[in-house]
Amino acid sequence: MQVKQSHLNNTLAQTIINNTATFIDRNFDFKLGTINSNDLIQMPHKQLDFFAEQSFQNQYFIIVTMVNDEQFDGKLIKRINKNKYVLKSSNSFYKIIELAQIKSINLV
């Protein structure tokens, strides 16, 4: 009788733990620690276009994250065409960036 009761209590405890963990996982977002850059998805193309245009017009200092997780910081100084810009990162470093190759644009 004790073995059956112990097994029943153990099964009940496991069920409660599993149900609680599932509830927390579905209803709360506990992403503690650093965000893995691979978890970030690419911004929609219209949003990238808008952010790039605003950054170019207002000469904002930005951080550009590419789809291969490279990051560049600087200012967009020239618009080559609708999808390409020149990013000036330092006095001697320039990068041509394509909107299709950008994951996100963030203001500094």
N, C-alpha and C positions, 0 to 999 in steps of 0.2 A: 504494500500500500504506500509506503514512504517513497519507493522508487517511482511509482506512477505519479505521485503528487509532486515530487521534485522535478520530474520530466515535464509535467504540466506547467509548473511555475517557470521553468527555464524557457519553455516554448512561449508562454505568455509574455515574459520579459523580452524575448527576442522580437516578438510581434510588435510590442509597444515601442521598442527602440527603432525598429525599421519604419514603422508608421510615422513616428516623430521626425526621424531623419528625412523621410520623403516629404513630409509637410514643410519642414524648414527649407529644404532644397527647392521646393516649388514656389514658396511664398516669400522668401527673403533672399537678398543678394549679399552674401558675406564674402566678398572678394577682398580678403585681407592681404596685405603685403603689396609687392610691386605688380604692376600690370605687365603681362607678357606682351611684347609688341606684336607677336604672331597672332594674338587674339583680336587685334584691332582690324576691322574690315576697311576697305577702301571707301572713302567718302563718295557720295553720288556725283556724277560728272557735272551736273548743273551747279552743285554746291562748290566743287573745286573751281569751276570757271568763275563763279561769283567771288570767292575768296581771293583767287589770283588777281582778278580785275581790281578789286578793292585794294589789295596790297600793293599792286602796281601804281594805281592812281594816287594813293595816299603815302606811298613810300614807307610802308610799315616794315619793321624788322620782324622777320618770320622764321619759323623752323619748318622745313619741308621734310616729310618722311616719305621715302620712296617705297615702292612695293617690295623691293628686296631688303627693306629695313635699314637702308642707309639714311643718315640724316644730314641735312645741310642747313645752315642758318645764314641769314643775310637779307638783302633787299632785292626785289625784282626791279631791274633797271631798264629793261627793254622788252617790248612785245614783238616777237618775230612774226607770229600769226596767231590765229584764234586759240591754238592749243600749245604753243611754245613760247617760253619766256627765257630771258637771261637773268640768272641769279648771281649777284655779286656778293661773295662771301667775305672776302678780305681784299686788300689792295691789289693782290696778284692772283686771286683765284676767282674764276668765273665758271659757271655751270649752266649749260642749256638744259632746261627741264621741260618735259612734255607732260601735259595734264594726265594722259593715260598711264603714265609711269609713277604718278604720285598717289600715295595712300592717304595722306592728310596734310593740311596746312594749318599751322598754329601761330598765333601772335605771341611775341615774347613780352 
